[in-house]
Amino acid sequence: MQLMRLASFTQGLIMDELKFASKCLGFAIALLILMQIKVKDSTIEQHVESSLINTKVSHFVNRVAHGGVKLIKDGYGFAKESFLEWKNYDGSRSSEDTKSSATAADVSEDDGVKMRWQLVAEDTIASTKDKALDSAVEISDKATKIYESNLEAVRKIERLEKKTHSELELSSENEERAETR
């Protein structure tokens, strides 16, 4: 008995999910068809795409993204170059030091300094990468917020245009009615 209740319950859930999925599919298809309506020489979809691409905000977001990428590349290149310089540091001494013979203690001390410089260089590279990535993410987040606020403003303007258009149509209809009386 309980097994039958469970089966009918799961069937109800599956049917609800199928109904929801079919509604979403229908909405998406209707939207796709409506976006293909031609207005003047191009479709509504092309008008929306060109208006979004040609806004000041999209140009700003594009410049910010390019700046973030340049920051990461330059920061990484500088850190890598510095690391390679430090890594290839051979502890060269002045001409007076080279005249005297180096002892085993001096050689091991130079190796220790070189190892410390390598560790410092690796830490510098890691922190530079992290800072550059954090800055790029922060810039990207700000640009996304600006884009979203611009998109919201565009939607508000479209709603106002529709409202104004419908009010103009109503007023013109009222004027025509008044003239026919």
C-alpha positions, 0 to 999 in steps of 0.5 A, spaced: 500 500 500 505 504 501 509 502 495 503 504 491 502 511 495 510 512 493 509 511 486 504 515 485 507 521 489 514 520 485 509 520 478 506 526 480 513 530 482 515 527 475 509 530 471 510 537 475 517 537 473 516 535 465 510 540 465 515 546 468 520 543 463 515 544 457 513 551 459 520 553 459 521 550 452 515 553 450 517 560 452 524 559 450 521 557 443 516 563 443 522 568 445 526 565 439 521 566 434 519 573 437 526 575 436 527 574 429 521 579 427 524 584 422 524 591 424 526 596 418 532 592 415 534 587 421 531 583 426 530 585 433 535 580 436 540 584 432 538 591 434 538 589 441 545 586 440 548 592 437 545 597 442 548 593 448 555 592 444 555 600 442 554 602 449 559 606 453 559 601 458 560 595 454 566 599 451 568 601 458 568 594 460 572 592 454 577 597 456 577 594 463 578 587 461 584 589 457 587 593 462 586 587 467 589 582 462 595 587 461 596 587 468 597 580 469 601 579 463 606 585 465 606 583 473 607 576 471 613 577 466 616 582 471 616 577 476 619 571 472 624 576 469 626 578 476 626 571 478 630 569 473 635 574 474 636 572 481 636 565 480 642 566 475 646 570 480 652 567 480 655 571 486 660 575 482 665 579 486 669 585 484 676 584 481 679 585 488 675 579 491 677 575 485 684 575 486 684 572 493 682 565 493 675 563 495 675 558 501 670 552 502 666 556 507 666 562 502 663 558 497 658 555 501 656 562 504 655 564 496 650 558 495 646 560 501 645 567 499 643 564 492 638 559 495 635 565 499 634 569 493 631 564 490 626 563 495 625 570 495 624 571 488 619 565 488 615 568 494 615 575 490 612 571 484 607 568 487 605 574 491 605 578 484 601 573 481 596 573 487 595 580 487 594 581 479 589 576 479 585 579 485 586 586 482 583 583 475 577 579 479 576 586 483 576 590 476 571 584 473 566 585 479 566 592 478 565 592 471 560 587 471 556 591 476 556 597 472 554 593 466 548 590 470 546 597 472 546 600 465 542 594 463 537 595 468 537 603 466 536 600 459 530 596 461 527 602 465 528 606 459 524 601 454 518 600 459 518 608 459 518 608 452 512 603 451 508 607 456 509 613 453 507 610 446 501 607 449 499 613 452 500 617 445 496 612 442 490 613 447 490 620 446 490 620 439 484 615 439 481 620 444 482 626 439 479 622 433 473 620 437 472 627 439 473 629 432 468 624 430 462 627 435 
